[in-house]
Amino acid sequence: MSANTTIFRIDKFVVPQAAREEFLQRVRETHEILCRQPGFVRDALLEQISGPGRFNIVTVVEWESQAAIDAARAAVEAACAATGFNPLETMQRLGIEADMANYRHFGA
């Protein structure tokens, strides 16, 4: 597998301090599921420690393919449904803003 063929899911969040612990716990739970999925390569959970950027929490997951991302999304959705957890409602309740997208390596 080449780094040029993998896909990165990068999710950036603006997380209020009061919501930090609950949010990070949910992120950790989600990443435990993701790490067990076929096509998972690696992940990173990052917290901003300096700089002017507004996103203070960033998650990065590298996947072998778009199909692996799609299957992992379905696995997470099933886990959320089984526990009654609604990520969108939780983010709204906690006042969290998100920017989530897939990225591809493009050179050098």
N, C-alpha and C positions, 0 to 999 in steps of 0.2 A: 504494500500500500504506500503510495506516495503522498507526501504532505500536500502536493498540488491537487490531489483528487478528493481529499477529505473536505467535509463541510463543518464549519464552526457555528454553533448556536450561541449567540452573544446576547444576553439579557442585561439591560442596565436599569437600575432602579434609584429613585429618589425616596429614601426611607426616613421618615421622621424618627428622631431619637426615641420617642415613647413607643414606637412600633418595632424597634430594632430586634429585640429578643424574640418576640413572637414570629416575626418575619424570618429571621435566621433559622429558627427551629424548623419552620415549614420548608425552607430552602434545603436544609440538610436532609430532611425526610424525602424530599423529591429527588435529590441527587443520589440517595441510597438506592432508589428504584432505578434511576438512569444508569448507574454504574453496573447494574446487573443485566442490562439489555444487550442483545446481539448488535454488533456494530459500534458499540461504545469504544472510544479510544482513550480519552482522558478528560479530566475536568479541572476547573479552578474556580474557587469561590473567593472573590476579592473585595476588600473594603478600602475605600479611599482614606489615605492618611495625610495627604497634603494636596495643594493645588486648588484652582478656582472652579473646577468642574462641578456641576450640580448633581451628577449621579454618584451616590456614595457607596452603592453596592453593585458589583458586576459579577455575573456568572458566565463562564465560558465552558462549553462542552464541545469536544471534537468528535465527529462521527465519521464512519466509513462512507456513508452515502445518505442521500435524501430518503431512501426507503427505510434506513435504520432510524432516522429522525421521526418519520411518520409512525413507525411501529412503536417507538419509545413514547411518543405523544399518546398513542392509544393506551399503552400500559399505565401511564400516569393518570390519564382520564379514568380508567377503570379503577385504579387504586383510590382516587378521590371520590368516585361514586360509591365505592364500597364503604367508605368511612363518613360520607356525607359532607366532605370538605369541598367548598366552592372557592377556588383561588381568586376569581374575579371579585366576588363579594367581599372576601377577606381583604384584598388590596384596597377596595373602595372604603371599607370600614376603617382601615388603618391609615388612610390618606396617602397611599403609595402611588407614585407615578412610575410608569414603565415604558421602555423602548426596547422591543424584542425583535430580532431578525436573524436570518441565516447569512453567513459570510463564507467566501471562498478565498483561499490564498491565491495571489495573483502575480507573484514574481519575486525576484531577487531573494 
